[in-house]
Amino acid sequence: MEGTEGASELEHVKGVAERMQGNSPIYDFLGLSSATIVSATKGTVIANILLEKNHVNSRGTIHGSVSATIVDWSGGLVIATHGLEKTGASIDIHVTYIGGAQVGDTIEVEAKANKVGRSIAFTTIRIYKLIEGRPGPLVATASHTKYISQASSVKP
């Protein structure tokens, strides 16, 4: 995928997300297969997720573990923009919870690959509450580090 732009990364990332279905029970439980991957270019993925009742805590706001799982999911997808099919195992996830979102709200997930090396990848993720279709209040920020193997990359 080296040197390709836009459409091919988006197509590849959507394919990786589809192949995750059925292989990750937590992603399936949270309905991440219904997330809309809005865009994917090398090093960046943007996705929208409509929050449902299984996404919130007893106070009715997005559960911290849901945010962390979204970080794990989107961190893998942004690594996939570098041509990888298998996006490794998490080494570290750090989430800072800033605001809330409720059932019926749509959140926007912005994932960036800061560095994808031969064995380690570093990503940052921002989760926003969408207001009238635009990113509004910040819900969470995160850093996500994954062990990867470049041997599992897709050949162009």
DSSP file (Angstrom, degrees, kcal/mol; ACC not computed):
  #  RESIDUE AA STRUCTURE BP1 BP2  ACC     N-H-->O    O-->H-N    N-H-->O    O-->H-N    TCO  KAPPA ALPHA  PHI   PSI    X-CA   Y-CA   Z-CA
    1    1 A M    >         0   0    0      0, 0.0     3,-2.2     0, 0.0    82,-0.1   0.000 360.0 360.0 360.0  -1.2    0.0    0.0    0.0
    2    2 A E  T 3   +     0   0    0      1,-0.3     3,-0.1    80,-0.1    80,-0.0  -0.310 360.0  12.4 -55.3 129.7    3.1    2.2    0.0
    3    3 A G  T 3  S+     0   0    0      1,-0.3    -1,-0.3     0, 0.0     2,-0.2   0.445  97.4 122.5  83.5   0.0    2.4    5.4   -2.0
    4    4 A T    <   -     0   0    0     -3,-2.2     2,-0.3     2,-0.1    -1,-0.3  -0.624  46.2-150.0 -93.4 157.9   -1.4    4.9   -2.3
    5    5 A E    >   -     0   0    0     -2,-0.2     3,-1.3    -3,-0.1     2,-0.5  -0.927  40.7 -37.7-129.9 150.9   -3.8    7.5   -1.1
    6    6 A G  T 3> S+     0   0    0     -2,-0.3     4,-2.7     1,-0.3     5,-0.2  -0.141 119.2  45.6  54.0 -93.4   -7.3    7.8    0.3
    7    7 A A  H 3> S+     0   0    0     -2,-0.5     4,-2.7     1,-0.2    -1,-0.3   0.861 113.4  48.7 -59.8 -41.3   -9.6    5.3   -1.4
    8    8 A S  H <> S+     0   0    0     -3,-1.3     4,-2.4     2,-0.2    -1,-0.2   0.897 113.1  47.2 -69.9 -38.0   -7.3    2.3   -1.1
    9    9 A E  H  > S+     0   0    0      2,-0.2     4,-3.1    31,-0.2     5,-0.2   0.927 113.4  49.4 -64.5 -43.7   -6.5    2.9    2.6
   10   10 A L  H  X S+     0   0    0     -4,-2.7     4,-2.5    30,-0.6     5,-0.2   0.931 112.4  47.4 -60.0 -46.4  -10.2    3.3    3.3
   11   11 A E  H  X S+     0   0    0     -4,-2.7     4,-2.0    -5,-0.2    -1,-0.2   0.920 114.0  47.5 -60.2 -45.3  -11.1    0.1    1.4
   12   12 A H  H  X S+     0   0    0     -4,-2.4     4,-2.4     2,-0.2    -2,-0.2   0.931 112.5  48.3 -63.3 -47.0   -8.3   -1.8    3.2
   13   13 A V  H  X S+     0   0    0     -4,-3.1     4,-2.6     1,-0.2    -2,-0.2   0.903 110.6  50.9 -63.4 -42.2   -9.3   -0.5    6.7
   14   14 A K  H  X S+     0   0    0     -4,-2.5     4,-2.4    -5,-0.2    -1,-0.2   0.896 110.5  50.6 -61.8 -38.6  -13.0   -1.3    6.1
   15   15 A G  H  X S+     0   0    0     -4,-2.0     4,-2.3     2,-0.2    -2,-0.2   0.912 109.8  49.1 -64.7 -43.1  -11.8   -4.8    5.1
   16   16 A V  H  X S+     0   0    0     -4,-2.4     4,-1.1     2,-0.2    -2,-0.2   0.927 111.7  49.9 -61.3 -44.6   -9.7   -5.2    8.2
   17   17 A A  H  X S+     0   0    0     -4,-2.6     4,-0.8     1,-0.2     3,-0.5   0.904 110.2  50.2 -61.3 -42.3  -12.7   -4.1   10.3
   18   18 A E  H >< S+     0   0    0     -4,-2.4     3,-0.8     1,-0.2    -1,-0.2   0.897 108.1  52.6 -62.7 -40.5  -15.0   -6.6    8.6
   19   19 A R  H 3< S+     0   0    0     -4,-2.3    -1,-0.2     1,-0.2    -2,-0.2   0.702 100.3  63.3 -71.3 -18.1  -12.6   -9.4    9.2
   20   20 A M  H >X S+     0   0    0     -4,-1.1     3,-2.2    -3,-0.5     4,-0.9   0.789  80.1 105.0 -71.5 -28.2  -12.5   -8.5   12.9
   21   21 A Q  T << S+     0   0    0     -4,-0.8    -3,-0.0    -3,-0.8    -4,-0.0  -0.291  90.6  10.4 -58.5 132.2  -16.3   -9.3   13.1
   22   22 A G  T 34 S+     0   0    0      2,-0.3    -1,-0.3     1,-0.1    -2,-0.1   0.246 116.7  78.0  83.8 -14.2  -16.8  -12.6   14.9
   23   23 A N  T <4 S+     0   0    0     -3,-2.2    -2,-0.2     1,-0.2    -3,-0.1   0.566  92.9  46.6-100.7 -12.7  -13.2  -12.8   16.0
   24   24 A S     X  -     0   0    0     -4,-0.9     4,-2.2     1,-0.1     3,-0.3  -0.864  64.6-166.7-132.8  98.2  -13.5  -10.3   18.9
   25   25 A P  H  > S+     0   0    0      0, 0.0     4,-2.9     0, 0.0     5,-0.2   0.838  89.3  53.3 -55.9 -36.1  -16.5  -10.9   21.1
   26   26 A I  H  > S+     0   0    0      2,-0.2     4,-2.2     1,-0.2     6,-0.2   0.911 109.1  48.4 -68.4 -39.8  -16.1   -7.5   22.9
   27   27 A Y  H  4>S+     0   0    0     -3,-0.3     5,-2.4     2,-0.2     6,-0.4   0.904 114.3  47.3 -63.8 -39.4  -16.1   -5.7   19.6
   28   28 A D  H ><5S+     0   0    0     -4,-2.2     3,-1.2     3,-0.2    -2,-0.2   0.926 110.5  51.4 -66.3 -45.0  -19.2   -7.7   18.5
   29   29 A F  H 3<5S+     0   0    0     -4,-2.9    -2,-0.2     1,-0.3    -1,-0.2   0.888 111.2  47.9 -59.4 -40.0  -20.9   -7.1   21.9
   30   30 A L  T 3<5S-     0   0    0     -4,-2.2    -1,-0.3    -5,-0.2    -2,-0.2   0.511 111.1-123.5 -81.4  -3.4  -20.4   -3.3   21.6
   31   31 A G  T X 5 +     0   0    0     -3,-1.2     3,-2.0    -4,-0.4    -3,-0.2   0.813  55.3 154.4  70.1  30.0  -21.6   -3.3   18.0
   32   32 A L  G > < +     0   0    0     -5,-2.4     3,-1.3     1,-0.3    -4,-0.1   0.690  62.8  74.0 -66.8 -15.0  -18.5   -1.8   16.5
   33   33 A S  G 3  S+     0   0    0     -6,-0.4    -1,-0.3     1,-0.3    -5,-0.1   0.741  93.1  55.2 -66.9 -20.5  -19.3   -3.5   13.2
   34   34 A S  G <  S+     0   0    0     -3,-2.0    -1,-0.3     2,-0.1    -2,-0.2   0.431  82.2 115.6 -92.2   1.6  -22.0   -0.8   12.9
   35   35 A A    <   -     0   0    0     -3,-1.3     2,-0.7    -4,-0.2    14,-0.2  -0.398  68.2-126.5 -64.2 147.3  -19.5    2.0   13.3
   36   36 A T  E     -A   48   0A   0     12,-2.7    12,-2.7    -2,-0.1     2,-1.0  -0.880  10.5-148.7 -98.8 116.4  -19.1    4.2   10.2
   37   37 A I  E     -A   47   0A   0     -2,-0.7    10,-0.3    10,-0.2     3,-0.1  -0.762  18.5-177.1 -84.2 106.1  -15.6    4.5    9.0
   38   38 A V  E     -     0   0A   0      8,-1.6     2,-0.3    -2,-1.0     9,-0.2   0.891  59.2  -8.7 -75.9 -43.1  -15.8    8.0    7.6
   39   39 A S  E     -A   46   0A   0      7,-1.8     7,-2.6    -3,-0.1     2,-0.3  -0.995  51.5-172.4-155.7 154.8  -12.2    8.2    6.3
   40   40 A A  E     +A   45   0A   0     -2,-0.3   -30,-0.6     5,-0.2     2,-0.3  -0.895  14.7 159.0-152.1 119.7   -8.9    6.5    6.3
   41   41 A T  E >   -A   44   0A   0      3,-2.3     3,-2.8    -2,-0.3     2,-0.1  -0.871  61.9 -61.5-129.2 166.6   -5.6    7.8    4.9
   42   42 A K  T 3  S+     0   0    0     -2,-0.3    40,-0.1     1,-0.3    37,-0.1  -0.286 127.0   4.6 -55.1 116.1   -2.1    6.6    5.8
   43   43 A G  T 3  S+     0   0    0     35,-0.5    70,-2.2    -2,-0.1     2,-0.4   0.370 120.2  76.3  93.5  -3.7   -1.8    7.4    9.5
   44   44 A T  E <   +AB  41 112A   0     -3,-2.8    -3,-2.3    68,-0.2     2,-0.4  -0.995  45.7 176.4-144.6 135.9   -5.4    8.6   10.1
   45   45 A V  E     -AB  40 111A   0     66,-2.3    66,-3.0    -2,-0.4     2,-0.4  -0.999   7.6-167.8-133.7 136.8   -8.8    7.0   10.6
   46   46 A I  E     +AB  39 110A   0     -7,-2.6    -7,-1.8    -2,-0.4    -8,-1.6  -0.994  14.5 171.2-123.5 129.9  -12.0    8.8   11.5
   47   47 A A  E     -AB  37 109A   0     62,-2.2    62,-3.5    -2,-0.4     2,-0.4  -0.973  21.7-144.0-137.0 150.7  -15.1    6.8   12.5
   48   48 A N  E     -AB  36 108A   0    -12,-2.7   -12,-2.7    -2,-0.3     2,-0.4  -0.933  13.8-171.1-115.5 140.2  -18.5    7.6   13.9
   49   49 A I  E     - B   0 107A   0     58,-2.4    58,-2.8    -2,-0.4     2,-0.6  -0.994  17.9-141.0-133.7 126.4  -20.3    5.5   16.5
   50   50 A L  E     - B   0 106A   0     -2,-0.4     2,-0.3    56,-0.2    56,-0.2  -0.765  30.1-125.9 -83.0 122.6  -24.0    5.9   17.6
   51   51 A L        -     0   0    0     54,-3.1    53,-2.7    -2,-0.6     2,-0.2  -0.533  32.0-177.2 -76.7 133.5  -24.1    5.2   21.4
   52   52 A E    >   -     0   0    0     -2,-0.3     3,-2.1    51,-0.2     4,-0.3  -0.628  44.9 -85.2-120.3 179.0  -26.6    2.6   22.5
   53   53 A K  G >  S+     0   0    0      1,-0.3     3,-0.9    -2,-0.2     7,-0.1   0.773 123.6  59.7 -63.3 -27.3  -27.6    1.3   25.9
   54   54 A N  G 3  S+     0   0    0      1,-0.2    -1,-0.3   -25,-0.1    -3,-0.0   0.454  99.3  61.0 -79.7   2.7  -24.8   -1.3   26.1
   55   55 A H  G <  S+     0   0    0     -3,-2.1     8,-2.7     2,-0.1     2,-0.2   0.511  94.3  75.9 -99.3  -8.1  -22.3    1.6   25.8
   56   56 A V  B <   -F   62   0B   0     -3,-0.9     6,-0.2    -4,-0.3     2,-0.1  -0.668  67.6-131.5-113.3 161.2  -23.2    3.5   29.0
   57   57 A N    >   -     0   0    0      4,-2.8     3,-1.9    -2,-0.2    -1,-0.1  -0.194  49.6 -78.0 -92.5-172.0  -22.7    3.1   32.7
   58   58 A S  T 3  S+     0   0    0      1,-0.3    -2,-0.0     2,-0.1    -1,-0.0   0.680 130.9  57.4 -66.2 -17.2  -25.3    3.3   35.5
   59   59 A R  T 3  S-     0   0    0      2,-0.2    -1,-0.3     3,-0.0     3,-0.1   0.440 118.0-111.9 -91.1  -0.7  -25.2    7.2   35.2
   60   60 A G  S <  S+     0   0    0     -3,-1.9    43,-0.6     1,-0.3     2,-0.3   0.604  79.8 114.2  84.5  11.3  -26.2    7.0   31.6
   61   61 A T  B    S-G  102   0C   0     41,-0.2    -4,-2.8     1,-0.1    -1,-0.3  -0.783  81.5 -69.6-114.1 161.5  -22.9    8.2   30.1
   62   62 A I  B     -F   56   0B   0     39,-2.3    -6,-0.3    -2,-0.3     2,-0.2  -0.175  57.0-119.0 -51.1 129.7  -20.4    6.4   28.0
   63   63 A H    >>  -     0   0    0     -8,-2.7     4,-2.0     1,-0.1     3,-0.6  -0.463  11.9-127.4 -73.7 140.8  -18.6    3.8   30.1
   64   64 A G  H 3> S+     0   0    0      1,-0.3     4,-2.3     2,-0.2     5,-0.2   0.853 110.4  54.8 -57.0 -36.9  -14.9    4.1   30.6
   65   65 A S  H 3> S+     0   0    0      2,-0.2     4,-2.1     1,-0.2    -1,-0.3   0.820 105.3  53.6 -69.6 -28.1  -14.3    0.5   29.4
   66   66 A V  H <> S+     0   0    0     -3,-0.6     4,-2.6     2,-0.2    -2,-0.2   0.928 108.6  48.9 -68.6 -45.1  -16.2    1.3   26.2
   67   67 A S  H  X S+     0   0    0     -4,-2.0     4,-2.1     1,-0.2    -2,-0.2   0.930 112.1  49.1 -58.3 -44.8  -13.9    4.3   25.6
   68   68 A A  H  X S+     0   0    0     -4,-2.3     4,-2.1     1,-0.2    -1,-0.2   0.885 111.1  49.5 -62.9 -39.0  -10.9    2.1   26.2
   69   69 A T  H  X S+     0   0    0     -4,-2.1     4,-2.7     2,-0.2    -1,-0.2   0.890 109.1  52.0 -67.7 -38.7  -12.2   -0.6   23.9
   70   70 A I  H  X S+     0   0    0     -4,-2.6     4,-3.0     2,-0.2     5,-0.3   0.881 108.3  52.4 -63.2 -37.7  -12.9    2.0   21.2
   71   71 A V  H  X S+     0   0    0     -4,-2.1     4,-2.5     2,-0.2    -2,-0.2   0.932 110.8  47.1 -61.4 -46.4   -9.2    3.1   21.6
   72   72 A D  H  X S+     0   0    0     -4,-2.1     4,-1.8     2,-0.2    -2,-0.2   0.936 115.7  45.3 -60.4 -48.1   -8.0   -0.5   21.1
   73   73 A W  H  X S+     0   0    0     -4,-2.7     4,-1.8     1,-0.2    -2,-0.2   0.940 117.4  41.9 -61.5 -51.2  -10.2   -1.0   18.1
   74   74 A S  H  X S+     0   0    0     -4,-3.0     4,-2.4     1,-0.2     5,-0.2   0.832 109.7  58.5 -72.0 -31.2   -9.4    2.3   16.4
   75   75 A G  H  X S+     0   0    0     -4,-2.5     4,-1.6    -5,-0.3    -1,-0.2   0.908 107.9  47.6 -61.7 -40.9   -5.7    2.1   17.2
   76   76 A G  H  X S+     0   0    0     -4,-1.8     4,-1.7    -5,-0.2    -2,-0.2   0.903 110.9  51.2 -64.6 -41.2   -5.6   -1.2   15.3
   77   77 A L  H  X S+     0   0    0     -4,-1.8     4,-0.7     1,-0.2    -2,-0.2   0.889 108.1  50.7 -66.2 -38.3   -7.4    0.3   12.4
   78   78 A V  H >< S+     0   0    0     -4,-2.4     3,-0.6     1,-0.2   -35,-0.5   0.851 107.9  53.3 -70.8 -30.8   -5.1    3.2   12.1
   79   79 A I  H ><>S+     0   0    0     -4,-1.6     3,-2.0     1,-0.2     5,-0.7   0.875 100.9  62.5 -65.3 -35.9   -2.1    0.9   12.1
   80   80 A A  H ><5S+     0   0    0     -4,-1.7     3,-2.1     1,-0.3    -1,-0.2   0.753  85.4  74.3 -61.0 -24.1   -3.8   -1.0    9.3
   81   81 A T  T <<5S+     0   0    0     -4,-0.7    -1,-0.3    -3,-0.6    -2,-0.2   0.670  86.5  64.9 -64.4 -13.4   -3.5    2.2    7.1
   82   82 A H  T < 5S-     0   0    0     -3,-2.0    -1,-0.3    -4,-0.2    -2,-0.2   0.230 130.6 -92.9 -91.2  13.3    0.2    1.3    6.9
   83   83 A G  T < 5S+     0   0    0     -3,-2.1    71,-3.4     1,-0.3     2,-0.3   0.486  80.4 141.1  94.0   4.0   -0.7   -1.8    4.9
   84   84 A L  B   < -H  153   0D   0     -5,-0.7    -1,-0.3    69,-0.3    69,-0.2  -0.582  34.1-171.0 -83.1 142.2   -0.9   -4.3    7.8
   85   85 A E  S    S+     0   0    0     67,-1.3     2,-0.5    -2,-0.3    -1,-0.2   0.836  82.9  44.3 -92.4 -46.0   -3.6   -6.9    8.0
   86   86 A K  S    S-     0   0    0     66,-0.7    63,-0.3    63,-0.2    -1,-0.3  -0.888  71.7-164.0-100.7 128.7   -2.9   -8.1   11.5
   87   87 A T        -     0   0    0     -2,-0.5    -1,-0.1     1,-0.3    -8,-0.1   0.149  31.8-128.0-109.8  20.6   -2.4   -5.1   13.8
   88   88 A G        -     0   0    0     61,-0.1     2,-0.4    58,-0.1    -1,-0.3  -0.121  30.7 -51.3  84.6-167.9   -0.8   -6.7   16.8
   89   89 A A  E     -C  147   0A   0     58,-1.8    58,-3.2   -13,-0.0     2,-0.1  -0.916  53.6-105.3-118.9 140.6   -1.3   -6.9   20.6
   90   90 A S  E     +C  146   0A   0     -2,-0.4    56,-0.3    56,-0.2     3,-0.1  -0.410  32.2 174.9 -66.8 135.8   -1.7   -4.0   23.0
   91   91 A I  E    S+     0   0A   0     54,-3.2     2,-0.3     1,-0.4    55,-0.2   0.711  72.3   2.4-102.8 -39.7    1.3   -3.2   25.1
   92   92 A D  E     -C  145   0A   0     53,-1.7    53,-2.9     2,-0.0     2,-0.4  -0.985  54.4-175.7-153.1 136.3   -0.2   -0.1   26.8
   93   93 A I  E     -C  144   0A   0     -2,-0.3     2,-0.5    51,-0.2    51,-0.2  -0.993   7.0-177.8-131.3 127.1   -3.4    1.9   26.7
   94   94 A H  E     -C  143   0A   0     49,-2.7    49,-2.2    -2,-0.4     2,-0.4  -0.984   5.9-174.3-125.7 121.1   -3.8    5.1   28.5
   95   95 A V  E     -C  142   0A   0     -2,-0.5     2,-0.6    47,-0.2    47,-0.2  -0.949  12.7-160.1-118.5 133.0   -7.1    6.9   28.5
   96   96 A T  E     -C  141   0A   0     45,-3.2    45,-2.0    -2,-0.4     2,-0.6  -0.961  15.8-146.4-109.7 119.2   -7.9   10.3   29.9
   97   97 A Y  E     +C  140   0A   0     -2,-0.6    43,-0.2    43,-0.2     3,-0.1  -0.755  30.6 159.2 -90.3 122.4  -11.7   10.8   30.5
   98   98 A I        -     0   0    0     41,-2.7     2,-0.2    -2,-0.6    42,-0.2   0.788  56.7  -4.3-113.5 -43.3  -12.7   14.4   29.9
   99   99 A G        -     0   0    0     40,-1.9     2,-0.3    38,-0.1    -1,-0.2  -0.742  66.5-106.7-143.1-172.4  -16.4   14.6   29.2
  100  100 A G        -     0   0    0     -2,-0.2     2,-0.3    -3,-0.1    29,-0.1  -0.768  14.8-168.8-123.4 166.6  -19.5   12.5   28.6
  101  101 A A        -     0   0    0     -2,-0.3   -39,-2.3    38,-0.1     2,-0.2  -0.965  16.8-147.9-149.3 152.7  -21.8   11.3   25.9
  102  102 A Q  B >   -G   61   0C   0     -2,-0.3     3,-2.5   -41,-0.2   -51,-0.3  -0.663  37.0 -64.2-121.4 171.0  -25.2    9.5   26.3
  103  103 A V  T 3  S+     0   0    0    -43,-0.6   -51,-0.2     1,-0.3    -1,-0.1  -0.309 123.7  27.8 -52.6 133.7  -27.4    7.0   24.5
  104  104 A G  T 3  S+     0   0    0    -53,-2.7    -1,-0.3     1,-0.4     2,-0.2   0.148  94.9 116.2  94.9 -18.7  -28.4    8.5   21.2
  105  105 A D    <   -     0   0    0     -3,-2.5   -54,-3.1   -55,-0.1     2,-0.5  -0.530  59.9-137.5 -77.5 149.7  -25.3   10.7   20.9
  106  106 A T  E     -B   50   0A   0     24,-0.4    24,-3.0   -56,-0.2     2,-0.3  -0.930  17.1-157.6-105.5 133.3  -22.9   10.0   18.1
  107  107 A I  E     -BD  49 129A   0    -58,-2.8   -58,-2.4    -2,-0.5     2,-0.5  -0.833   7.2-141.9-107.8 149.4  -19.2   10.1   18.9
  108  108 A E  E     -BD  48 128A   0     20,-2.7    20,-2.8    -2,-0.3     2,-0.6  -0.942  11.0-156.3-109.8 131.2  -16.4   10.7   16.4
  109  109 A V  E     -BD  47 127A   0    -62,-3.5   -62,-2.2    -2,-0.5     2,-0.6  -0.932   6.5-169.8-109.3 120.7  -13.2    8.8   16.9
  110  110 A E  E     -BD  46 126A   0     16,-3.0    16,-2.3    -2,-0.6     2,-0.4  -0.941   8.6-174.8-113.0 111.1  -10.1   10.3   15.4
  111  111 A A  E     -BD  45 125A   0    -66,-3.0   -66,-2.3    -2,-0.6     2,-0.4  -0.889   2.9-172.6-110.2 135.7   -7.1    7.9   15.4
  112  112 A K  E     -BD  44 124A   0     12,-2.9    12,-2.3    -2,-0.4     2,-0.8  -0.988  20.3-140.3-128.1 135.8   -3.6    8.8   14.4
  113  113 A A  E     - D   0 123A   0    -70,-2.2    10,-0.3    -2,-0.4     3,-0.2  -0.851  17.7-177.2 -92.4 110.6   -0.6    6.6   13.9
  114  114 A N  E    S-     0   0A   0      8,-2.2     2,-0.3    -2,-0.8     9,-0.2   0.872  72.4  -5.6 -76.2 -37.8    2.3    8.5   15.3
  115  115 A K  E     - D   0 122A   0      7,-1.6     7,-2.9    -3,-0.1     2,-0.5  -0.922  54.7-168.5-158.2 132.2    4.9    5.9   14.4
  116  116 A V  E     + D   0 121A   0     -2,-0.3     5,-0.2     5,-0.2     2,-0.1  -0.930  25.7 170.3-122.3 104.3    4.6    2.4   12.9
  117  117 A G        -     0   0    0      3,-2.7    -2,-0.0    -2,-0.5    32,-0.0  -0.091  51.1 -80.6 -97.5-161.9    7.9    0.6   13.2
  118  118 A R  S    S+     0   0    0      1,-0.1    32,-1.4    31,-0.1    33,-0.2   0.819 122.4   3.6 -74.1 -30.9    9.0   -3.0   12.6
  119  119 A S  S    S+     0   0    0      1,-0.3    29,-2.7    30,-0.2     2,-0.4   0.550 126.0  50.0-132.0 -13.7    7.8   -4.2   15.9
  120  120 A I  E     - E   0 147A   0     27,-0.3    -3,-2.7   -32,-0.0     2,-0.4  -0.984  54.8-167.6-132.9 140.9    6.1   -1.4   17.8
  121  121 A A  E     -DE 116 146A   0     25,-2.6    25,-2.6    -2,-0.4     2,-0.5  -0.987   6.5-157.3-127.4 141.2    3.4    1.1   16.8
  122  122 A F  E     +DE 115 145A   0     -7,-2.9    -8,-2.2    -2,-0.4    -7,-1.6  -0.970  17.6 174.3-119.2 127.1    2.3    4.2   18.7
  123  123 A T  E     -DE 113 144A   0     21,-2.6    21,-2.4    -2,-0.5     2,-0.4  -0.902  19.4-153.6-129.7 158.1   -1.1    5.8   18.2
  124  124 A T  E     -DE 112 143A   0    -12,-2.3   -12,-2.9    -2,-0.3     2,-0.4  -0.987  13.9-165.6-128.4 145.1   -3.1    8.6   19.7
  125  125 A I  E     -DE 111 142A   0     17,-2.3    17,-2.3    -2,-0.4     2,-0.4  -0.982   8.1-167.1-132.8 139.8   -6.9    8.7   19.7
  126  126 A R  E     -DE 110 141A   0    -16,-2.3   -16,-3.0    -2,-0.4     2,-0.5  -0.993   7.4-159.4-123.7 135.0   -9.4   11.5   20.4
  127  127 A I  E     -DE 109 140A   0     13,-3.0    12,-3.5    -2,-0.4    13,-1.6  -0.970  14.6-176.7-116.7 122.5  -13.1   10.8   21.0
  128  128 A Y  E     -DE 108 138A   0    -20,-2.8   -20,-2.7    -2,-0.5     2,-0.5  -0.837  28.3-124.0-114.7 151.4  -15.5   13.7   20.4
  129  129 A K  E     -D  107   0A   0      8,-2.6     7,-2.3    -2,-0.3     2,-0.4  -0.851  35.5-126.8 -86.8 128.2  -19.2   14.1   20.9
  130  130 A L  E     - E   0 135A   0    -24,-3.0     2,-0.5    -2,-0.5   -24,-0.4  -0.626  23.2-168.3 -79.8 134.4  -20.7   15.2   17.6
  131  131 A I  E >  S- E   0 134A   0      3,-3.1     3,-1.7    -2,-0.4   -26,-0.0  -0.984  76.6 -18.5-122.6 116.2  -22.9   18.3   17.7
  132  132 A E  T 3  S-     0   0    0     -2,-0.5    -1,-0.1     1,-0.3    -2,-0.0   0.881 129.6 -52.5  51.5  41.7  -24.9   19.0   14.6
  133  133 A G  T 3  S+     0   0    0      1,-0.2    -1,-0.3   -27,-0.1    -3,-0.1   0.495 120.7  99.7  79.8   3.8  -22.5   16.7   12.7
  134  134 A R  E <  S- E   0 131A   0     -3,-1.7    -3,-3.1    -5,-0.0    -1,-0.2  -0.908  85.6 -89.7-123.3 149.9  -19.3   18.4   13.8
  135  135 A P  E     + E   0 130A   0      0, 0.0    -5,-0.2     0, 0.0     3,-0.1  -0.365  55.8 164.5 -58.4 128.0  -16.8   17.5   16.5
  136  136 A G  E     +     0   0A   0     -7,-2.3    -6,-0.1     1,-0.4    -4,-0.0   0.156  45.4   8.5-114.7-128.5  -17.9   19.1   19.7
  137  137 A P  E    S-     0   0A   0      0, 0.0    -8,-2.6     0, 0.0    -1,-0.4  -0.253  77.1-112.5 -61.5 141.4  -16.9   18.5   23.3
  138  138 A L  E     - E   0 128A   0    -10,-0.2   -10,-0.3     1,-0.2     3,-0.1  -0.580  30.1-177.0 -72.8 130.8  -14.0   16.1   23.9
  139  139 A V  E     -     0   0A   0    -12,-3.5   -41,-2.7     1,-0.4   -40,-1.9   0.831  64.0 -17.3 -95.2 -44.4  -15.0   12.9   25.6
  140  140 A A  E     -CE  97 127A   0    -13,-1.6   -13,-3.0   -43,-0.2    -1,-0.4  -0.990  48.6-152.0-159.6 154.2  -11.6   11.3   25.9
  141  141 A T  E     +CE  96 126A   0    -45,-2.0   -45,-3.2    -2,-0.3     2,-0.3  -0.933  25.3 176.9-124.1 154.8   -8.0   11.3   24.7
  142  142 A A  E     -CE  95 125A   0    -17,-2.3   -17,-2.3    -2,-0.3     2,-0.4  -0.996  27.7-145.9-155.0 156.6   -5.8    8.3   24.6
  143  143 A S  E     -CE  94 124A   0    -49,-2.2   -49,-2.7    -2,-0.3     2,-0.4  -0.972  21.0-171.0-120.6 144.7   -2.4    6.9   23.7
  144  144 A H  E     -CE  93 123A   0    -21,-2.4   -21,-2.6    -2,-0.4     2,-0.4  -0.985   5.6-167.8-141.7 123.5   -2.2    3.3   22.5
  145  145 A T  E     -CE  92 122A   0    -53,-2.9   -54,-3.2    -2,-0.4   -53,-1.7  -0.938  11.4-173.0-114.3 133.5    1.0    1.3   22.0
  146  146 A K  E     -CE  90 121A   0    -25,-2.6   -25,-2.6    -2,-0.4     2,-0.5  -0.965  25.9-129.6-130.0 144.0    0.9   -2.1   20.2
  147  147 A Y  E     +CE  89 120A   0    -58,-3.2   -58,-1.8    -2,-0.4     2,-0.3  -0.787  40.3 177.5 -82.0 128.9    3.4   -4.8   19.4
  148  148 A I        -     0   0    0    -29,-2.7     2,-0.5    -2,-0.5   -61,-0.1  -0.850  27.9-140.5-129.5 166.2    3.2   -5.6   15.7
  149  149 A S    >   -     0   0    0    -63,-0.3     3,-2.2    -2,-0.3   -63,-0.2  -0.962   3.9-157.0-129.5 114.5    5.0   -7.8   13.3
  150  150 A Q  G >  S+     0   0    0    -32,-1.4     3,-1.8    -2,-0.5    -1,-0.1   0.684  88.3  78.1 -64.1 -16.0    5.8   -6.4    9.9
  151  151 A A  G 3  S+     0   0    0      1,-0.3    -1,-0.3   -33,-0.2   -33,-0.0   0.719  88.4  59.0 -63.9 -18.3    5.9   -9.9    8.5
  152  152 A S  G <  S+     0   0    0     -3,-2.2   -67,-1.3   -66,-0.1   -66,-0.7   0.241  80.8 125.7 -95.1  14.9    2.1   -9.8    8.6
  153  153 A S  B <   -H   84   0D   0     -3,-1.8     2,-0.3   -69,-0.2   -69,-0.3  -0.350  67.2-106.4 -74.9 154.9    1.8   -6.8    6.2
  154  154 A V        -     0   0    0    -71,-3.4    -1,-0.1    -2,-0.1    -2,-0.1  -0.603  31.1-127.9 -77.4 135.4   -0.2   -6.9    3.1
  155  155 A K              0   0    0     -2,-0.3    -1,-0.0     1,-0.1   -72,-0.0  -0.718 360.0 360.0 -84.9 133.2    1.8   -7.1   -0.1
  156  156 A P              0   0    0      0, 0.0    -1,-0.1     0, 0.0    -2,-0.0   0.511 360.0 360.0 -63.1 360.0    0.9   -4.4   -2.7
